[in-house]
Amino acid sequence: MSEHLAILDALATGDANAAREAMEHHIDQVRATIIARLTGSHRRL
């Protein structure tokens, strides 16, 4: 959720660079999570 808020905050302030960086970070995290789940390498908390 905090990743989404970072994207929205950057957009709201008109900071395109921060929005891009926040979105790239979010996509990287989602990608890593999906790969971990598909390969069975994720840990259950």
N, CA, C and O atoms as a GROMACS GRO file, in nm:
protein
  180
    1MET      N    1   0.081  -0.119   0.000
    1MET     CA    2   0.000   0.000   0.000
    1MET      C    3   0.086   0.126   0.000
    1MET      O    4   0.053   0.224  -0.067
    2SER      N    5   0.196   0.124   0.074
    2SER     CA    6   0.281   0.244   0.080
    2SER      C    7   0.342   0.276  -0.056
    2SER      O    8   0.367   0.392  -0.088
    3GLU      N    9   0.364   0.171  -0.136
    3GLU     CA   10   0.417   0.196  -0.271
    3GLU      C   11   0.316   0.273  -0.354
    3GLU      O   12   0.352   0.362  -0.430
    4HIS      N   13   0.190   0.237  -0.340
    4HIS     CA   14   0.085   0.307  -0.415
    4HIS      C   15   0.076   0.453  -0.371
    4HIS      O   16   0.062   0.543  -0.454
    5LEU      N   17   0.086   0.476  -0.242
    5LEU     CA   18   0.079   0.612  -0.190
    5LEU      C   19   0.197   0.696  -0.238
    5LEU      O   20   0.180   0.815  -0.267
    6ALA      N   21   0.314   0.637  -0.248
    6ALA     CA   22   0.431   0.709  -0.297
    6ALA      C   23   0.410   0.753  -0.442
    6ALA      O   24   0.447   0.863  -0.480
    7ILE      N   25   0.350   0.666  -0.521
    7ILE     CA   26   0.320   0.699  -0.660
    7ILE      C   27   0.219   0.814  -0.667
    7ILE      O   28   0.239   0.911  -0.740
    8LEU      N   29   0.113   0.801  -0.590
    8LEU     CA   30   0.009   0.904  -0.591
    8LEU      C   31   0.062   1.038  -0.539
    8LEU      O   32   0.028   1.144  -0.593
    9ASP      N   33   0.144   1.035  -0.434
    9ASP     CA   34   0.200   1.159  -0.381
    9ASP      C   35   0.287   1.228  -0.486
    9ASP      O   36   0.280   1.350  -0.504
   10ALA      N   37   0.368   1.150  -0.554
   10ALA     CA   38   0.455   1.208  -0.657
   10ALA      C   39   0.372   1.268  -0.770
   10ALA      O   40   0.405   1.376  -0.821
   11LEU      N   41   0.266   1.200  -0.810
   11LEU     CA   42   0.179   1.253  -0.916
   11LEU      C   43   0.109   1.380  -0.869
   11LEU      O   44   0.097   1.477  -0.945
   12ALA      N   45   0.063   1.378  -0.745
   12ALA     CA   46  -0.011   1.494  -0.692
   12ALA      C   47   0.076   1.619  -0.686
   12ALA      O   48   0.026   1.731  -0.701
   13THR      N   49   0.205   1.599  -0.663
   13THR     CA   50   0.296   1.715  -0.655
   13THR      C   51   0.355   1.750  -0.790
   13THR      O   52   0.430   1.848  -0.803
   14GLY      N   53   0.322   1.671  -0.892
   14GLY     CA   54   0.372   1.699  -1.026
   14GLY      C   55   0.518   1.660  -1.047
   14GLY      O   56   0.582   1.708  -1.139
   15ASP      N   57   0.570   1.572  -0.961
   15ASP     CA   58   0.710   1.529  -0.971
   15ASP      C   59   0.718   1.403  -1.057
   15ASP      O   60   0.707   1.291  -1.007
   16ALA      N   61   0.736   1.424  -1.185
   16ALA     CA   62   0.737   1.313  -1.281
   16ALA      C   63   0.850   1.215  -1.254
   16ALA      O   64   0.832   1.094  -1.265
   17ASN      N   65   0.966   1.266  -1.218
   17ASN     CA   66   1.079   1.176  -1.191
   17ASN      C   67   1.052   1.087  -1.071
   17ASN      O   68   1.078   0.967  -1.075
   18ALA      N   69   1.001   1.145  -0.964
   18ALA     CA   70   0.970   1.066  -0.845
   18ALA      C   71   0.859   0.965  -0.874
   18ALA      O   72   0.864   0.853  -0.825
   19ALA      N   73   0.761   1.004  -0.954
   19ALA     CA   74   0.652   0.913  -0.990
   19ALA      C   75   0.707   0.796  -1.070
   19ALA      O   76   0.670   0.681  -1.046
   20ARG      N   77   0.794   0.825  -1.164
   20ARG     CA   78   0.854   0.718  -1.244
   20ARG      C   79   0.935   0.623  -1.157
   20ARG      O   80   0.924   0.501  -1.170
   21GLU      N   81   1.017   0.679  -1.069
   21GLU     CA   82   1.098   0.595  -0.980
   21GLU      C   83   1.012   0.511  -0.887
   21GLU      O   84   1.040   0.394  -0.864
   22ALA      N   85   0.906   0.571  -0.834
   22ALA     CA   86   0.816   0.498  -0.745
   22ALA      C   87   0.745   0.385  -0.820
   22ALA      O   88   0.728   0.276  -0.767
   23MET      N   89   0.704   0.413  -0.942
   23MET     CA   90   0.637   0.310  -1.022
   23MET      C   91   0.734   0.198  -1.060
   23MET      O   92   0.697   0.081  -1.054
   24GLU      N   93   0.855   0.233  -1.097
   24GLU     CA   94   0.955   0.130  -1.130
   24GLU      C   95   0.982   0.042  -1.009
   24GLU      O   96   0.993  -0.080  -1.021
   25HIS      N   97   0.995   0.105  -0.892
   25HIS     CA   98   1.018   0.028  -0.769
   25HIS      C   99   0.901  -0.066  -0.743
   25HIS      O  100   0.921  -0.183  -0.711
   26HIS      N  101   0.780  -0.016  -0.757
   26HIS     CA  102   0.661  -0.097  -0.735
   26HIS      C  103   0.657  -0.215  -0.832
   26HIS      O  104   0.631  -0.328  -0.791
   27ILE      N  105   0.681  -0.190  -0.958
   27ILE     CA  106   0.678  -0.297  -1.057
   27ILE      C  107   0.786  -0.401  -1.028
   27ILE      O  108   0.761  -0.521  -1.040
   28ASP      N  109   0.904  -0.356  -0.988
   28ASP     CA  110   1.011  -0.450  -0.952
   28ASP      C  111   0.970  -0.538  -0.835
   28ASP      O  112   0.998  -0.658  -0.835
   29GLN      N  113   0.904  -0.479  -0.734
   29GLN     CA  114   0.861  -0.555  -0.618
   29GLN      C  115   0.752  -0.656  -0.655
   29GLN      O  116   0.754  -0.770  -0.610
   30VAL      N  117   0.658  -0.614  -0.737
   30VAL     CA  118   0.551  -0.705  -0.781
   30VAL      C  119   0.611  -0.819  -0.862
   30VAL      O  120   0.574  -0.935  -0.843
   31ARG      N  121   0.702  -0.787  -0.953
   31ARG     CA  122   0.767  -0.889  -1.035
   31ARG      C  123   0.838  -0.991  -0.946
   31ARG      O  124   0.823  -1.112  -0.967
   32ALA      N  125   0.913  -0.944  -0.848
   32ALA     CA  126   0.987  -1.034  -0.759
   32ALA      C  127   0.891  -1.123  -0.679
   32ALA      O  128   0.918  -1.241  -0.659
   33THR      N  129   0.780  -1.066  -0.635
   33THR     CA  130   0.682  -1.143  -0.560
   33THR      C  131   0.620  -1.252  -0.646
   33THR      O  132   0.605  -1.366  -0.602
   34ILE      N  133   0.583  -1.218  -0.768
   34ILE     CA  134   0.522  -1.315  -0.858
   34ILE      C  135   0.621  -1.427  -0.890
   34ILE      O  136   0.584  -1.545  -0.886
   35ILE      N  137   0.744  -1.393  -0.920
   35ILE     CA  138   0.845  -1.494  -0.951
   35ILE      C  139   0.867  -1.585  -0.830
   35ILE      O  140   0.877  -1.707  -0.844
   36ALA      N  141   0.876  -1.526  -0.712
   36ALA     CA  142   0.896  -1.606  -0.591
   36ALA      C  143   0.781  -1.703  -0.570
   36ALA      O  144   0.803  -1.819  -0.534
   37ARG      N  145   0.660  -1.657  -0.591
   37ARG     CA  146   0.545  -1.745  -0.572
   37ARG      C  147   0.539  -1.855  -0.678
   37ARG      O  148   0.504  -1.969  -0.647
   38LEU      N  149   0.572  -1.822  -0.801
   38LEU     CA  150   0.568  -1.921  -0.908
   38LEU      C  151   0.676  -2.026  -0.894
   38LEU      O  152   0.658  -2.141  -0.935
   39THR      N  153   0.789  -1.988  -0.837
   39THR     CA  154   0.900  -2.082  -0.822
   39THR      C  155   0.899  -2.151  -0.685
   39THR      O  156   0.982  -2.238  -0.658
   40GLY      N  157   0.805  -2.111  -0.600
   40GLY     CA  158   0.797  -2.172  -0.468
   40GLY      C  159   0.905  -2.126  -0.372
   40GLY      O  160   0.930  -2.190  -0.270
   41SER      N  161   0.968  -2.016  -0.404
   41SER     CA  162   1.078  -1.968  -0.317
   41SER      C  163   1.034  -1.863  -0.217
   41SER      O  164   1.117  -1.806  -0.147
   42HIS      N  165   0.904  -1.838  -0.208
   42HIS     CA  166   0.856  -1.740  -0.110
   42HIS      C  167   0.842  -1.805   0.026
   42HIS      O  168   0.823  -1.927   0.036
   43ARG      N  169   0.852  -1.725   0.129
   43ARG     CA  170   0.838  -1.775   0.265
   43ARG      C  171   0.698  -1.741   0.315
   43ARG      O  172   0.644  -1.635   0.286
   44ARG      N  173   0.643  -1.830   0.389
   44ARG     CA  174   0.514  -1.804   0.452
   44ARG      C  175   0.542  -1.738   0.586
   44ARG      O  176   0.627  -1.784   0.664
   45LEU      N  177   0.469  -1.628   0.613
   45LEU     CA  178   0.485  -1.557   0.740
   45LEU      C  179   0.380  -1.599   0.839
   45LEU      O  180   0.379  -1.550   0.952
   0.00000   0.00000   0.00000
